[in-house]
């Protein structure tokens, strides 16, 4: 920093720190990035005599004793004359700096030496592991090689990973750990249980129960009716119902002909219902309520009423060659950013998801699952379909818009529910309910497992629940609708 000739001979540390911002917007080429950096540097050098400390004093950023103000990453290129010192009467040798404290979160110093650059990295060990820094430097080396070879390529198009890392991430880490029935669809798994355990109870709703044989037979009958009304493989069928036995019959009947079901909430505003029904390709809408209401909303489609009590049982399964790649359902987003968008999933993804659940948590045909989630929410799919594809029993709460905590506890106790799931906000309500009335925790004695997802889960609530029910395993899962319900868990 000896910008004046009179300073060149003085002994001392004249270094000052300049803070640069590199802008990478617009997918620039390396040549463009160099041009931008050059411009920023030249503008900064005009003010290089302003002490960094004075800049901080003027800007008054929020200070943190554990972080450097204004910047946390430094790159230094040392290109000054590095000839060995020749002092009369003295022998001089370089001594390598041995450790010490890192002044910044990350500091890369590069020294020009003939035709090479020698680099040293200082870093905060509470932020970075040694292997992370080593990997970062390998990527930096790969990046520099690629940029020098072709300065006109966009910087974001460069592959940073080495061949070994690509293989590790795409092949080794991505290898399936669990097998699942690759050629099967969801309704095929259900039909197998209908053959093996026809008289076992498949679903209970209030005082009514249906066996696997009855549900399967009624779904077969509905499937035939849908075919007669022109619903074809690949169509998406609106199902405007509350939680009910008819909802399950509709799901299975639609699957059996290779179509996709799309659950819509009858409580939604009429205009939203109409918009979504129009988007879906099926000529038919299914409901278990007054068809006239939907007919006035969507005259373009025929509305069929589904009544479990009046649908007869057809033993013979529908012979449609449904494939794992065929769509199984369409779920719509909230539409908070505009028109709701339909996310479609295929049988293969859902079969994989349900099979993975079974292998991760070895549930049995004696298990009882309580549907607690809104049926228009993707996590309700596993609550509905896992028990039916694994021979267990599904319990449906009364078709009311909201579930009261007392109703949930009463259902769990009465039906001997072993497995269910909540969104974290409902878990919090449940914990508060039990804290106010501790005797109610005995109603959860049958419960073995809870799957929580859909919102951020607080550890505090988990710990509170464990105080009451130490034997219940809790899994926190998350995933976008498009990825077959959930992709990560803890």
N, C-alpha and C positions, 0 to 999 in steps of 0.2 A: 504493500500500500504506500510505497514511496513515490508519489506522483510528482514530486518536485525534486530537481537534481540535487538540491542542497541536503535532502534527507537521505540520499542513497548511501552515504558513508556512515550513518549513525547506527549504533548498536541498539537494538530494542525490538519490541513486538508491536508492529504497527497494524496488525490485521484488524479489519472491521467486517462485520457481517452484513451482507445485503440479502434481503428477502425477495425472492422471485416467485411469480405465479406463472405456471405453464398451462396454457389453455389448449385442450385437445378436442374441442367441439367440432362437429362437422365431418368426422371421419377423415382426418387429414393424412396426407402422405408424410413420410419421414422428411422429405425435402421441405415441405410446408412447415412441419414442426420446427425444423432447424431455423427457418426464416423467422418464425414467431419468437423463438428463444433469442435469436440474435437481436431482434428489435427490442425485446424486454430488457436484455442485458445492457445494450447501449443506452437506453433510457435511464436505467438504474445507475450506470457508471457516472452519469452527470451529477448524481447526488451521493457519490461513494464516500464523501468526507463526513456525511451526517452520521454521528455515532449511533449504533443500533440501540444503545441504552436510551438515547434521546428520543428515538422513534417510539420506543415502548412507553416512555414517559408521556409523550404527547397523545398517543392513541388510547392509552389507559385500558387495555384489554382486561377481561376477567382473569385474574391471576390464579394459578394453581401451583403449589410448591412442588408438585411432582412432574410438571411439564414445562418445557421451554415456551415462552410467549411467542405468538405469531407463527412459528414454524416448529416442526418436530423432526423433519427429515433434511439431511444435508448431503450434498454431493460436492466434493472438492476435486479439482483437477490441478495438480502441481506440475507446472511445466517450466519452472525456473532452472537456472544452471545448476546442475547437481555434481559438478566436478569435486573431486576430493580436495580437502583443505591441505595446503602445504605451508605449515608454519615453522619458521626456523627454530630448531632446538626442541621441537615438540613432535611426538608421535600421536596421530589422531586416528581414531577408528570409530565406526558407527556402532552404537549400542541399540539393539532392538528394544522398543518400549514393551514392557511386560505388564499387560493387563491394565488395571486402573478403573476409574469410573467412567461410564458412558455419559457424555454431556447431553446427547439427544437420543430420541427413540431409535433412530437409525442414521448412521453416518458412513457414507462410502467415500473413501479417499483413493484417488487414482493418481499414480505417478508415472510420467513419461520416462521411458528408459529405452533409448535407441528406437527400435521399431515396435516396441511392445508397451502395454500398460500393465503396471503392477498395482493390484488393489488390496486395500485393507478395509475391513468392516468392523465398526464399533456398533453395539446395539444393547438395548436394555434387556437383560436376561429375564426380567419379570414379565416381559411382553413377548419375547421370541425365544424359541428353542433353537439350539445349535443346528439341528437338522433342517429347520425352517430357513435359516439364513443360508445354509449350504445350498438348499434347493433354489432359493431366490437368486443366488449368484449364478447357478447353472442356467437359470432362465434368462438372467441378464446377459450372460455370455452368448446364449442362443439368439437373443433379440439383437444384440449388436452385430453378430455375424450376418443375420438376415438383412438388417438395415444397410450395412455396407455393401452387401451383394446387390441390393436393389433399392436405392433411396426413394424411388418413385412409388413404391407400394404403400398402401394405407397401413398405418402402424397397428390398427386393430385386427388386421387380417393375418398377422404373423402368429404361427403356432409356437407357444412357449414350451409346451411339454415335450420332453424327450420321448423317443420311441418306447423306452421301457416304462415311462410314466403313463403314456397312452394305453399301453397294454394292461398296465396295472388297474387303471381306472375303468376302462371300457370292457375288459375281459375278466381279469382276476376278481376285482371287487364287485363286478356286476354279474357274476355267475350265480344262477339260481341255487339257493341252498335247500329248497323244498320242492319236491315234485308235486304236480297237481294233474288232475285228469284233463289232459290237453285237448282231446277231441270232444269233450262234453260241454253242453250248455246247462244253464241253471235249472231249467225245468226237467232236463234229463236226470239230474241228481235227485230232484224231488220225486219223479216218477218211479225211480228205483226203490225209494222207501215206501211208496204207495203199493208196490208189489210185495215187498218184503214184510211190511208191518201195516197192512191195510186197516186194521181196527184200532191202531194206536191213535190217540188224540193229537191232531196237528195244531189246532187253534182253539182257544177259549176266549169268548167275548161275553162279559157279564155272566148270565146264567146258561148260555148256549155254548156247545162244543161241537166241532166237526172232526171226523177222523181223516186220515190221509186218503182213504178210499173215497170219501165223500167230497173232499176238496178237489181231488184230482178229477173225479167224475163230473163235477159241476164246471170245472175249468174246461174240460173237453167239450161239454155242451156249449159253453159260451164261445169257445174257439170256432166251432162249426157255425154258430150264428154270425160271428164276425166275418167269416169267409163268405157267407151268403149275402152279407151286406156290402161286399166289395173291398174289405180290408185285405191288403196283400203284404207279402213278405217285404220288410223294409219300411213300411208305413210307421208313423208315430201317432199313437192313439191317445187323445186327451182322456184322462180319468178324473172326473170332477166329483170327488168323494171325500168324506171325513174318514178317520180311522175306522175300519169295519171289516167284517168277514168278506163282504163284497169286494173290498179293495184287493185282498189277496187273490180271490177268485179271478178278478179282472187282470191282475198282474200275470198270473199263470196262463190264463186263456190267451192273452195277447202274445206271450212268449211262445206258446205252442205253435203259432202260425208264422213265427219269424218276424213279428212286428215288435215295436218298442212302445212301452207304456210311458206316459208322461203325467205324473200326479199333479193335479191343480187343486187349489184349496177353494171350496165353494164360498168361503168367507171373504175372498179377495174382492176388490171393487169390480163391478160388472164390466167396465171398460178394459181392465187388465185381463179378465177372463176371456173376453172376446178377442183381444189382440193375440193372446197366446193360442187359443183354439184355431184361429185363422192361420197362424204360422205352421201348425202341425198338419202333416200330409194326409192323415186318415180321413175318409168320408164319414166317419162315425165318431160320436162322443159317448162315453160311458158315464153313467151317474146312478146313484141309488136314492136320489131325491126326485122332486117333481120335475119331469122332463120339460114341462112347458116353460119353466124359467129359462133354461138354456136355449130352448128353441127360439125364444124371442131375441136372445143375444146373438145367436149364430145360426141364421136360417140356412146357411150354405151347407151345414152338416146335419146328418140324422142323429138324433139323440136316442140312445137305447138305455132303458132302465134295467139295472141289475138287482135282482132280489134273491138272496141266497135261499130263502125259504121256498121259492117257487121253481127254481132251476132244477130240472131233473138230472140224475146221474147218468152219464154216458161212460161206460167202462172202457171202451176202446180208445186208446190214445190217438191224437191227430197225427196223420202221416205227412208231415212237412219236413223236408231236409234242412232244418235250421243248423247253421254252422257257428262255431265259436266266434267268428269274425262278424257275425250279424249283430245289429244293435239290440240292446236289451232295454234301455230306457233313455229318456231325455229329461233332464232337470233344468229348470230355468233359474238364472241368477236373480238377485233382488231387483235389478234394473235401476240401481241408485245413480248410475252414470248415464242413463238414457233408456232405450228400449231393452227389456229383459232379453238375455241371450241364452239359447238352449245349449247345454253341454250334453253330448251323447256319449254313452259308454257301450262297450261290446260285452258279450257273454264271457269271452276269454278273460278279460280283466277282472270281472266280478267273481268268476269261478276261482281264479288265482287268489284273489283277496280272501274269499271265504275259506278256501283250503288252507291258506297260510294261517288264518285265525285258528283253524282246527288243530294244526300241527304245533302252533305256538302255545295254545291253551287247550290241552286235551279234554274237551268237553264230551259229554256222553248223551245217549238218547234219553237219559233220565233228567237232563237239564231242562229248566223252564226259563224262557226269555220273556222279559216284559218290554213291550214297545213303549218308550217314553218320549221319543222325539217326534217332531212334526213330520208327517209323511212326505212333505215337499222338501225336506232337508236330506242331503245325500247319506248321512250316517244312519238314517232310518232304514236304508236299504239292507244293511247287514243285520239290523234287528229283526226285520221281516223275513229275510231269505236265509240267514244262517241256520236257524232252527229247522226250517222246512227242508233244507238240503242235507241235514245231518240227523234227521229222525227225532229231533227234540220237539218240545211243545212251545208254541207262541201264545202269550197272553196279551190281548188287546184291551186297553182301558176304554171306558165309555167314550162315545164320539162327542166329546165336549172340546171347545176351543182351547181351554187351559186345564192343566192337571193340578189339583190341589195337593199339597204335601200329605194331608191326611189320607187322601185317596190313594196316593202312591204307596204309603206305608201299609194301608189296609190290603191293597192288592198283593204286595210282596208277601205279607204274612198269610193271607188266605190261600193263594195259589202256590206257595212254596217256591217263589222265584229265586233262581240261583245266579242269574246273569242279567245284567241290564247296563244302561249307559245314560249319562246325563250331559248336558252342557254345564260348564263350571258354575254358571249363575244359579242353576237349579240345585246343584250339589250344595252351594252355599246356603240356599233356603232350607234344604234338608238338614244340614248341620245345625242351623239356628233353631229349627223346629225341635230337634232332639235335645239341644242344650237347654231349651226352655222346659221340655217335658222329658227328662232322662228315661222314664219308664218305657218310652216309645222305641228305644233302641232294640228291645227284645223282638220287635216286629221284623227286624232285619236278620234274624238268626239263620234263615235259609240261604242268605246271600253269600256267594263265594267270589264274585268278580264284578268289577265295574270298569267300563271303558268310557273315559271322559275325553271330550274333544269339542271343537267348534269355536272355542274362545280361549283366551289365556287362562291357564290354571294356576292358582296361587298355592304354594306349598303350605301356607298356613291352613287352608281349608282341608287339604289332604291330611295333615297332621291331626286336625280336630276330628275328622271322620275316623281316623285310625284309633283314636282314643276310645270311641264307642264300638268300633267293629275291627279289632286288630286282625281278625282272620280273613278279611276281605282283600283280595288283590286288586290294586288299582293300576290301570294302564292309561296313560295320556297319549292320545293319537292325533295326528293332524295330516291333512292332505287336501289338495284342490279337487274339486268335483271331477275334473277331467281325468284325474289319475286313479280312477276306481276307488273312491271314498277316502283312503288314507295311505300315506307313503312312509311316514316316520312314526315312531312310537317310543315311549319311555316307561 
